[in-house]
Amino acid sequence: AKEMGVDFFVASPFTTLDVDLKSGDMIEIEERPPGEMLDSSGAPKGMSCWNPAFDVTPADYITGIITEKGVLRKGADGKFDVKGFVAKHS
């Protein structure tokens, strides 16, 4: 989206904003059982599969984060002030 000049917003529950993370690279990705994908897909028996519950979009590609408490946008420095947003809306 960014490369084409299109804004990209993430929709996220307010409670999932983690003020202790320095970077999205620190987010642990939950892995779901491969059968959730393979059992209903007609995939060949014995095929391997990585089934992440979600992914992490690099902050450079995100315009804003939409929560039920408002929209978190980047500051003048080009970064998200997650701590400030959470403090303001808690």
C-alpha positions as CSV (number, residue, x, y, z in Angstrom):
1,A,0.0,0.0,0.0
2,K,2.8,2.5,1.0
3,E,4.6,1.9,-2.3
4,M,1.4,2.9,-4.2
5,G,0.6,5.9,-2.0
6,V,-2.3,4.1,-0.2
7,D,-2.8,4.5,3.5
8,F,-2.8,1.3,5.6
9,F,-4.4,1.1,9.0
10,V,-4.3,-1.7,11.5
11,A,-7.4,-2.4,13.5
12,S,-6.5,-3.6,17.0
13,P,-8.1,-3.8,20.4
14,F,-6.8,-1.2,22.7
15,T,-5.8,-3.9,25.2
16,T,-3.3,-5.4,22.8
17,L,-1.2,-2.3,22.7
18,D,2.0,-3.2,24.6
19,V,3.8,-0.3,26.1
20,D,6.8,-2.4,27.1
21,L,7.8,-3.5,23.6
22,K,10.6,-1.4,22.0
23,S,9.8,-2.8,18.6
24,G,7.3,-5.1,16.8
25,D,10.2,-7.4,16.2
26,M,9.8,-8.4,19.8
27,I,6.2,-9.7,19.4
28,E,6.0,-13.4,19.8
29,I,3.9,-14.9,17.0
30,E,1.5,-17.6,18.3
31,E,1.7,-20.7,16.1
32,R,-1.6,-22.5,15.5
33,P,-1.8,-26.3,14.7
34,P,-1.1,-27.1,11.0
35,G,-4.3,-29.1,10.9
36,E,-6.3,-26.0,11.0
37,M,-5.1,-25.2,7.5
38,L,-4.3,-28.6,6.1
39,D,-7.4,-30.6,7.1
40,S,-9.8,-28.5,5.2
41,S,-7.7,-27.5,2.2
42,G,-7.3,-30.8,0.3
43,A,-3.6,-30.6,0.9
44,P,-1.6,-33.8,0.3
45,K,-1.2,-36.0,3.3
46,G,2.1,-35.4,5.1
47,M,2.5,-31.9,3.8
48,S,4.1,-29.5,6.3
49,C,2.6,-26.1,7.1
50,W,3.5,-23.1,9.3
51,N,0.3,-21.6,10.6
52,P,0.8,-18.3,12.4
53,A,-2.2,-16.8,14.3
54,F,-1.3,-13.4,13.0
55,D,1.6,-11.5,11.4
56,V,3.4,-8.2,12.2
57,T,3.4,-5.4,9.7
58,P,6.6,-3.2,9.9
59,A,5.7,0.2,11.4
60,D,7.1,2.0,8.3
61,Y,4.1,0.6,6.3
62,I,1.4,1.5,8.8
63,T,-0.4,4.9,8.6
64,G,-2.3,4.4,11.9
65,I,-3.6,2.0,14.4
66,I,-7.4,2.0,14.9
67,T,-8.6,1.1,18.4
68,E,-12.0,1.5,20.1
69,K,-10.4,4.4,22.0
70,G,-9.3,6.3,18.9
71,V,-6.7,6.2,16.2
72,L,-3.0,6.2,17.0
73,R,-1.0,8.1,14.3
74,K,2.7,8.7,13.9
75,G,4.2,11.8,15.5
76,A,6.4,14.4,13.7
77,D,9.3,12.1,14.3
78,G,7.6,9.4,12.2
79,K,7.1,7.0,15.1
80,F,4.1,5.8,17.1
81,D,3.9,7.0,20.7
82,V,2.2,4.0,22.0
83,K,3.0,4.8,25.7
84,G,1.5,8.3,25.3
85,F,-1.6,7.0,23.5
86,V,-2.2,4.4,26.2
87,A,-1.6,6.8,29.0
88,K,-4.0,9.4,27.5
89,H,-6.8,6.8,26.9
90,S,-6.5,4.7,30.0
